[in-house]
């Protein structure tokens, strides 16, 4: 006659009541491998509590994975910042030149950068000032907006971003095409900003500046 096992009796009652191995193990401190050995051939129908845990398990698992991704992303960003370190004057020059290569005007002979990212616009203004010697009075800003953008709010936003006076801003252009409205809605809450350097009669800030920038680009890019 098998020896009486009070733990197995309790576990059996819980199993017959529809409890999972996890819950029984948590309650009675019995390993799941032992429970599996006891009940592998015993019919089982999960109760409401177990069904609830099963139903929400994917969501809980998704939340755990999301938090892990967020933590990993934060760690990688911090690691990246440390690797960059403090930027030298030449670092800033090349960084600004890289922005101009990607976002600046090359075909028309005037210096110009366009982007919707305020960080890019701020850096471009700094680059024009420090690397090109452009006074703030020669920097003009034109906003490209969409019907769902609030014009005055966008202007105030970019004034704050650029730290330029309102007099440096041109009248914004609103793209009212219906297909653009559908595609761009809420994706660009403050539109796109275009920075243009105006000569005001000083050639060093007009065609000459653009040609010098093109020379910098030729010097920085390898021959293809």
Phi and psi restraints in degrees (value plus and minus 20) as a CYANA .aco file:
   2 UNK   PHI     -84.7   -44.7
   2 UNK   PSI     125.8   165.8
   3 UNK   PHI     -89.4   -49.4
   3 UNK   PSI     121.0   161.0
   4 UNK   PHI     -86.5   -46.5
   4 UNK   PSI     112.1   152.1
   5 UNK   PHI    -144.9  -104.9
   5 UNK   PSI      81.2   121.2
   6 UNK   PHI     -82.6   -42.6
   6 UNK   PSI     -53.5   -13.5
   7 UNK   PHI     -86.3   -46.3
   7 UNK   PSI     -60.3   -20.3
   8 UNK   PHI     -86.8   -46.8
   8 UNK   PSI     -56.9   -16.9
   9 UNK   PHI     -83.5   -43.5
   9 UNK   PSI     -63.9   -23.9
  10 UNK   PHI     -83.7   -43.7
  10 UNK   PSI     -62.4   -22.4
  11 UNK   PHI     -84.0   -44.0
  11 UNK   PSI     -58.5   -18.5
  12 UNK   PHI     -83.6   -43.6
  12 UNK   PSI     -62.6   -22.6
  13 UNK   PHI     -82.6   -42.6
  13 UNK   PSI     -61.6   -21.6
  14 UNK   PHI     -87.3   -47.3
  14 UNK   PSI     -59.5   -19.5
  15 UNK   PHI     -85.4   -45.4
  15 UNK   PSI     -63.3   -23.3
  16 UNK   PHI     -86.5   -46.5
  16 UNK   PSI     -43.8    -3.8
  17 UNK   PHI    -104.3   -64.3
  17 UNK   PSI     -17.6    22.4
  18 UNK   PHI      74.9   114.9
  18 UNK   PSI      -2.4    37.6
  19 UNK   PHI    -108.1   -68.1
  19 UNK   PSI     125.2   165.2
  20 UNK   PHI     -99.0   -59.0
  20 UNK   PSI     146.7   186.7
  21 UNK   PHI     -79.0   -39.0
  21 UNK   PSI     -59.0   -19.0
  22 UNK   PHI     -80.2   -40.2
  22 UNK   PSI     -67.4   -27.4
  23 UNK   PHI     -88.4   -48.4
  23 UNK   PSI     -59.9   -19.9
  24 UNK   PHI     -84.8   -44.8
  24 UNK   PSI     -62.2   -22.2
  25 UNK   PHI     -82.5   -42.5
  25 UNK   PSI     -61.8   -21.8
  26 UNK   PHI     -85.0   -45.0
  26 UNK   PSI     -59.2   -19.2
  27 UNK   PHI     -95.5   -55.5
  27 UNK   PSI     -63.4   -23.4
  28 UNK   PHI    -127.9   -87.9
  28 UNK   PSI     -22.8    17.2
  29 UNK   PHI      39.0    79.0
  29 UNK   PSI      27.4    67.4
  30 UNK   PHI    -136.2   -96.2
  30 UNK   PSI     116.2   156.2
  31 UNK   PHI     -85.6   -45.6
  31 UNK   PSI     129.8   169.8
  32 UNK   PHI     -88.0   -48.0
  32 UNK   PSI     -48.2    -8.2
  33 UNK   PHI     -86.2   -46.2
  33 UNK   PSI     -57.4   -17.4
  34 UNK   PHI     -86.3   -46.3
  34 UNK   PSI     -63.8   -23.8
  35 UNK   PHI     -81.6   -41.6
  35 UNK   PSI     -61.5   -21.5
  36 UNK   PHI     -82.8   -42.8
  36 UNK   PSI     -58.8   -18.8
  37 UNK   PHI     -86.0   -46.0
  37 UNK   PSI     -56.8   -16.8
  38 UNK   PHI     -92.2   -52.2
  38 UNK   PSI     -61.0   -21.0
  39 UNK   PHI    -136.0   -96.0
  39 UNK   PSI      -6.6    33.4
  40 UNK   PHI     -81.8   -41.8
  40 UNK   PSI     -46.9    -6.9
  41 UNK   PHI    -125.9   -85.9
  41 UNK   PSI      -9.8    30.2
  42 UNK   PHI    -116.4   -76.4
  42 UNK   PSI     112.8   152.8
  43 UNK   PHI     -78.5   -38.5
  43 UNK   PSI     126.5   166.5
  44 UNK   PHI    -162.4  -122.4
  44 UNK   PSI     113.3   153.3
  45 UNK   PHI    -150.9  -110.9
  45 UNK   PSI      94.6   134.6
  46 UNK   PHI     -84.2   -44.2
  46 UNK   PSI     122.8   162.8
  47 UNK   PHI    -105.6   -65.6
  47 UNK   PSI    -197.9  -157.9
  48 UNK   PHI     -82.9   -42.9
  48 UNK   PSI     -58.1   -18.1
  49 UNK   PHI     -83.3   -43.3
  49 UNK   PSI     -64.4   -24.4
  50 UNK   PHI     -86.3   -46.3
  50 UNK   PSI     -62.1   -22.1
  51 UNK   PHI     -81.1   -41.1
  51 UNK   PSI     -57.8   -17.8
  52 UNK   PHI     -83.5   -43.5
  52 UNK   PSI     -61.9   -21.9
  53 UNK   PHI     -85.7   -45.7
  53 UNK   PSI     -58.8   -18.8
  54 UNK   PHI     -84.9   -44.9
  54 UNK   PSI     -60.9   -20.9
  55 UNK   PHI     -84.4   -44.4
  55 UNK   PSI     -61.6   -21.6
  56 UNK   PHI    -115.5   -75.5
  56 UNK   PSI     -22.4    17.6
  57 UNK   PHI     -79.8   -39.8
  57 UNK   PSI     -64.4   -24.4
  58 UNK   PHI     -79.9   -39.9
  58 UNK   PSI     -58.4   -18.4
  59 UNK   PHI     -85.6   -45.6
  59 UNK   PSI     -63.2   -23.2
  60 UNK   PHI     -84.2   -44.2
  60 UNK   PSI     -61.5   -21.5
  61 UNK   PHI     -83.6   -43.6
  61 UNK   PSI     -58.7   -18.7
  62 UNK   PHI     -84.1   -44.1
  62 UNK   PSI     -59.4   -19.4
  63 UNK   PHI     -85.0   -45.0
  63 UNK   PSI     -60.3   -20.3
  64 UNK   PHI     -83.1   -43.1
  64 UNK   PSI     -65.5   -25.5
  65 UNK   PHI     -84.2   -44.2
  65 UNK   PSI     -59.0   -19.0
  66 UNK   PHI     -82.0   -42.0
  66 UNK   PSI     -65.8   -25.8
  67 UNK   PHI     -83.5   -43.5
  67 UNK   PSI     -57.2   -17.2
  68 UNK   PHI     -85.1   -45.1
  68 UNK   PSI     -62.3   -22.3
  69 UNK   PHI     -82.9   -42.9
  69 UNK   PSI     -62.0   -22.0
  70 UNK   PHI     -82.7   -42.7
  70 UNK   PSI     -63.0   -23.0
  71 UNK   PHI     -84.6   -44.6
  71 UNK   PSI     -63.0   -23.0
  72 UNK   PHI     -84.7   -44.7
  72 UNK   PSI     -61.7   -21.7
  73 UNK   PHI     -80.7   -40.7
  73 UNK   PSI     -64.4   -24.4
  74 UNK   PHI     -81.9   -41.9
  74 UNK   PSI     -62.9   -22.9
  75 UNK   PHI     -84.0   -44.0
  75 UNK   PSI     -62.1   -22.1
  76 UNK   PHI     -86.8   -46.8
  76 UNK   PSI     -57.8   -17.8
  77 UNK   PHI     -84.2   -44.2
  77 UNK   PSI     -63.9   -23.9
  78 UNK   PHI     -83.3   -43.3
  78 UNK   PSI     -59.4   -19.4
  79 UNK   PHI     -83.0   -43.0
  79 UNK   PSI     -62.4   -22.4
  80 UNK   PHI     -82.1   -42.1
  80 UNK   PSI     -62.2   -22.2
  81 UNK   PHI     -81.0   -41.0
  81 UNK   PSI     -62.5   -22.5
  82 UNK   PHI     -84.1   -44.1
  82 UNK   PSI     -58.3   -18.3
  83 UNK   PHI     -86.6   -46.6
  83 UNK   PSI     -55.3   -15.3
  84 UNK   PHI     -88.4   -48.4
  84 UNK   PSI     -65.1   -25.1
  85 UNK   PHI      48.6    88.6
  85 UNK   PSI    -178.2  -138.2
  86 UNK   PHI    -100.4   -60.4
  86 UNK   PSI     112.8   152.8
  87 UNK   PHI    -103.3   -63.3
  87 UNK   PSI     112.5   152.5
  88 UNK   PHI    -102.0   -62.0
  88 UNK   PSI     152.4   192.4
  89 UNK   PHI     -80.6   -40.6
  89 UNK   PSI     -60.2   -20.2
  90 UNK   PHI     -89.5   -49.5
  90 UNK   PSI     -56.0   -16.0
  91 UNK   PHI     -76.9   -36.9
  91 UNK   PSI     -66.5   -26.5
  92 UNK   PHI     -84.6   -44.6
  92 UNK   PSI     -57.7   -17.7
  93 UNK   PHI     -81.2   -41.2
  93 UNK   PSI     -68.1   -28.1
  94 UNK   PHI     -90.0   -50.0
  94 UNK   PSI     -54.9   -14.9
  95 UNK   PHI     -84.0   -44.0
  95 UNK   PSI     -65.2   -25.2
  96 UNK   PHI     -84.0   -44.0
  96 UNK   PSI     -58.2   -18.2
  97 UNK   PHI     -84.7   -44.7
  97 UNK   PSI     -58.4   -18.4
  98 UNK   PHI     -82.1   -42.1
  98 UNK   PSI     -59.7   -19.7
  99 UNK   PHI     -83.1   -43.1
  99 UNK   PSI     -61.0   -21.0
 100 UNK   PHI     -86.4   -46.4
 100 UNK   PSI     -58.2   -18.2
 101 UNK   PHI     -78.4   -38.4
 101 UNK   PSI     -60.6   -20.6
 102 UNK   PHI    -104.1   -64.1
 102 UNK   PSI     -55.9   -15.9
 103 UNK   PHI    -142.0  -102.0
 103 UNK   PSI     -20.3    19.7
 104 UNK   PHI    -115.4   -75.4
 104 UNK   PSI     144.4   184.4
 105 UNK   PHI     -98.5   -58.5
 105 UNK   PSI     106.5   146.5
 106 UNK   PHI    -133.3   -93.3
 106 UNK   PSI     -51.7   -11.7
 107 UNK   PHI     -97.8   -57.8
 107 UNK   PSI     -59.2   -19.2
 108 UNK   PHI    -118.1   -78.1
 108 UNK   PSI     123.3   163.3
 109 UNK   PHI    -106.0   -66.0
 109 UNK   PSI      40.7    80.7
 110 UNK   PHI    -168.5  -128.5
 110 UNK   PSI     125.3   165.3
 111 UNK   PHI     -97.4   -57.4
 111 UNK   PSI     107.9   147.9
 112 UNK   PHI    -178.5  -138.5
 112 UNK   PSI     119.2   159.2
 113 UNK   PHI    -153.7  -113.7
 113 UNK   PSI     118.4   158.4
 114 UNK   PHI    -151.9  -111.9
 114 UNK   PSI     115.1   155.1
 115 UNK   PHI    -188.3  -148.3
 115 UNK   PSI     140.1   180.1
 116 UNK   PHI    -121.1   -81.1
 116 UNK   PSI     -28.8    11.2
 117 UNK   PHI    -105.9   -65.9
 117 UNK   PSI      97.7   137.7
 118 UNK   PHI     -80.0   -40.0
 118 UNK   PSI     -49.6    -9.6
 119 UNK   PHI     -87.1   -47.1
 119 UNK   PSI     -58.7   -18.7
 120 UNK   PHI     -86.2   -46.2
 120 UNK   PSI     -63.6   -23.6
 121 UNK   PHI     -84.5   -44.5
 121 UNK   PSI     -63.8   -23.8
 122 UNK   PHI     -81.6   -41.6
 122 UNK   PSI     -63.4   -23.4
 123 UNK   PHI     -87.6   -47.6
 123 UNK   PSI     -57.8   -17.8
 124 UNK   PHI     -82.7   -42.7
 124 UNK   PSI     -62.0   -22.0
 125 UNK   PHI     -83.1   -43.1
 125 UNK   PSI     -64.1   -24.1
 126 UNK   PHI     -81.3   -41.3
 126 UNK   PSI     -60.0   -20.0
 127 UNK   PHI     -85.9   -45.9
 127 UNK   PSI     -64.2   -24.2
 128 UNK   PHI     -80.3   -40.3
 128 UNK   PSI     -57.7   -17.7
 129 UNK   PHI     -90.8   -50.8
 129 UNK   PSI     -74.0   -34.0
 130 UNK   PHI     -97.7   -57.7
 130 UNK   PSI     -65.0   -25.0
 131 UNK   PHI    -105.2   -65.2
 131 UNK   PSI     -53.2   -13.2
 132 UNK   PHI    -125.2   -85.2
 132 UNK   PSI     -29.9    10.1
 133 UNK   PHI      49.3    89.3
 133 UNK   PSI       8.7    48.7
 134 UNK   PHI    -105.3   -65.3
 134 UNK   PSI     104.9   144.9
 135 UNK   PHI     -89.0   -49.0
 135 UNK   PSI     132.3   172.3
 136 UNK   PHI     -79.7   -39.7
 136 UNK   PSI     -49.0    -9.0
 137 UNK   PHI     -87.3   -47.3
 137 UNK   PSI     -34.5     5.5
 138 UNK   PHI    -118.5   -78.5
 138 UNK   PSI     -14.4    25.6
 139 UNK   PHI    -123.6   -83.6
 139 UNK   PSI     101.0   141.0
 140 UNK   PHI    -132.7   -92.7
 140 UNK   PSI     125.7   165.7
 141 UNK   PHI    -142.2  -102.2
 141 UNK   PSI     109.6   149.6
 142 UNK   PHI    -140.8  -100.8
 142 UNK   PSI     108.4   148.4
 143 UNK   PHI    -119.4   -79.4
 143 UNK   PSI     114.6   154.6
 144 UNK   PHI    -123.9   -83.9
 144 UNK   PSI      95.4   135.4
 145 UNK   PHI    -139.0   -99.0
 145 UNK   PSI     150.6   190.6
 146 UNK   PHI    -144.3  -104.3
 146 UNK   PSI     142.8   182.8
 147 UNK   PHI     -75.2   -35.2
 147 UNK   PSI     -48.6    -8.6
 148 UNK   PHI    -105.3   -65.3
 148 UNK   PSI     -24.8    15.2
 149 UNK   PHI     -99.8   -59.8
 149 UNK   PSI     123.3   163.3
 150 UNK   PHI    -111.8   -71.8
 150 UNK   PSI      90.6   130.6
 151 UNK   PHI     -75.6   -35.6
 151 UNK   PSI     -73.1   -33.1
 152 UNK   PHI     -83.8   -43.8
 152 UNK   PSI     -58.5   -18.5
 153 UNK   PHI     -83.9   -43.9
 153 UNK   PSI     -60.6   -20.6
 154 UNK   PHI     -85.6   -45.6
 154 UNK   PSI     -61.5   -21.5
 155 UNK   PHI     -82.6   -42.6
 155 UNK   PSI     -65.4   -25.4
 156 UNK   PHI     -81.4   -41.4
 156 UNK   PSI     -59.6   -19.6
 157 UNK   PHI     -81.1   -41.1
 157 UNK   PSI     -68.6   -28.6
 158 UNK   PHI     -94.1   -54.1
 158 UNK   PSI     -47.2    -7.2
 159 UNK   PHI     -82.7   -42.7
 159 UNK   PSI     -62.4   -22.4
 160 UNK   PHI     -87.4   -47.4
 160 UNK   PSI     -61.2   -21.2
 161 UNK   PHI     -83.9   -43.9
 161 UNK   PSI     -68.3   -28.3
 162 UNK   PHI    -103.9   -63.9
 162 UNK   PSI     -39.6     0.4
 163 UNK   PHI      40.3    80.3
 163 UNK   PSI      11.1    51.1
 164 UNK   PHI    -124.9   -84.9
 164 UNK   PSI     129.7   169.7
 165 UNK   PHI     -89.9   -49.9
 165 UNK   PSI     139.6   179.6
 166 UNK   PHI     -79.9   -39.9
 166 UNK   PSI     -47.2    -7.2
 167 UNK   PHI     -86.5   -46.5
 167 UNK   PSI     -37.6     2.4
 168 UNK   PHI    -103.1   -63.1
 168 UNK   PSI     -25.4    14.6
 169 UNK   PHI    -118.7   -78.7
 169 UNK   PSI     113.9   153.9
 170 UNK   PHI    -108.6   -68.6
 170 UNK   PSI     147.0   187.0
 171 UNK   PHI     -82.6   -42.6
 171 UNK   PSI     106.7   146.7
 172 UNK   PHI     -85.7   -45.7
 172 UNK   PSI     134.4   174.4
 173 UNK   PHI    -123.8   -83.8
 173 UNK   PSI     106.4   146.4
 174 UNK   PHI    -127.5   -87.5
 174 UNK   PSI      99.4   139.4
 175 UNK   PHI    -106.2   -66.2
 175 UNK   PSI      87.0   127.0
 176 UNK   PHI    -117.9   -77.9
 176 UNK   PSI      -9.1    30.9
 177 UNK   PHI     -83.9   -43.9
 177 UNK   PSI     115.0   155.0
 178 UNK   PHI     -83.6   -43.6
 178 UNK   PSI     -57.1   -17.1
 179 UNK   PHI     -88.4   -48.4
 179 UNK   PSI     -53.1   -13.1
 180 UNK   PHI     -87.8   -47.8
 180 UNK   PSI     -57.9   -17.9
 181 UNK   PHI     -79.9   -39.9
 181 UNK   PSI     -62.2   -22.2
 182 UNK   PHI     -88.9   -48.9
 182 UNK   PSI     -60.9   -20.9
 183 UNK   PHI     -95.8   -55.8
 183 UNK   PSI     -61.3   -21.3
 184 UNK   PHI    -114.1   -74.1
 184 UNK   PSI     -25.7    14.3
 185 UNK   PHI     -73.0   -33.0
 185 UNK   PSI     102.9   142.9
 186 UNK   PHI      45.5    85.5
 186 UNK   PSI     -22.1    17.9
 187 UNK   PHI     -99.7   -59.7
 187 UNK   PSI     -49.8    -9.8
 188 UNK   PHI    -144.2  -104.2
 188 UNK   PSI      61.3   101.3
 189 UNK   PHI     -82.2   -42.2
 189 UNK   PSI     -42.3    -2.3
 190 UNK   PHI    -141.7  -101.7
 190 UNK   PSI      -2.7    37.3
 191 UNK   PHI      49.9    89.9
 191 UNK   PSI    -179.4  -139.4
 192 UNK   PHI    -142.0  -102.0
 192 UNK   PSI     120.2   160.2
 193 UNK   PHI    -128.2   -88.2
 193 UNK   PSI     115.0   155.0
 194 UNK   PHI    -135.6   -95.6
 194 UNK   PSI     103.9   143.9
 195 UNK   PHI    -118.4   -78.4
 195 UNK   PSI     108.8   148.8
 196 UNK   PHI    -147.1  -107.1
 196 UNK   PSI     115.1   155.1
 197 UNK   PHI    -112.1   -72.1
 197 UNK   PSI     101.0   141.0
 198 UNK   PHI    -123.9   -83.9
 198 UNK   PSI     120.6   160.6
 199 UNK   PHI     -96.9   -56.9
 199 UNK   PSI     -55.6   -15.6
 200 UNK   PHI      31.4    71.4
 200 UNK   PSI      21.9    61.9
 201 UNK   PHI      65.2   105.2
 201 UNK   PSI     -21.5    18.5
 202 UNK   PHI    -125.8   -85.8
 202 UNK   PSI      87.1   127.1
 203 UNK   PHI     -81.2   -41.2
 203 UNK   PSI     -44.4    -4.4
 204 UNK   PHI     -87.7   -47.7
 204 UNK   PSI     -33.6     6.4
 205 UNK   PHI    -130.9   -90.9
 205 UNK   PSI     -10.8    29.2
 206 UNK   PHI    -132.5   -92.5
 206 UNK   PSI    -140.6  -100.6
 207 UNK   PHI     -79.4   -39.4
 207 UNK   PSI     -59.3   -19.3
 208 UNK   PHI     -82.2   -42.2
 208 UNK   PSI     -60.6   -20.6
 209 UNK   PHI     -83.3   -43.3
 209 UNK   PSI     -64.7   -24.7
 210 UNK   PHI     -81.6   -41.6
 210 UNK   PSI     -62.7   -22.7
 211 UNK   PHI     -86.4   -46.4
 211 UNK   PSI     -55.4   -15.4
 212 UNK   PHI     -85.3   -45.3
 212 UNK   PSI     -62.4   -22.4
 213 UNK   PHI     -81.6   -41.6
 213 UNK   PSI     -60.2   -20.2
 214 UNK   PHI     -82.5   -42.5
 214 UNK   PSI     -55.2   -15.2
 215 UNK   PHI     -87.0   -47.0
 215 UNK   PSI     -60.3   -20.3
 216 UNK   PHI     -79.8   -39.8
 216 UNK   PSI     -61.9   -21.9
 217 UNK   PHI     -84.0   -44.0
 217 UNK   PSI     -63.4   -23.4
 218 UNK   PHI     -82.4   -42.4
 218 UNK   PSI     -56.0   -16.0
 219 UNK   PHI     -92.1   -52.1
 219 UNK   PSI     -49.1    -9.1
 220 UNK   PHI    -106.7   -66.7
 220 UNK   PSI     -51.2   -11.2
 221 UNK   PHI    -112.1   -72.1
 221 UNK   PSI     117.9   157.9
 222 UNK   PHI     -90.6   -50.6
 222 UNK   PSI     134.5   174.5
 223 UNK   PHI     -85.8   -45.8
 223 UNK   PSI     117.5   157.5
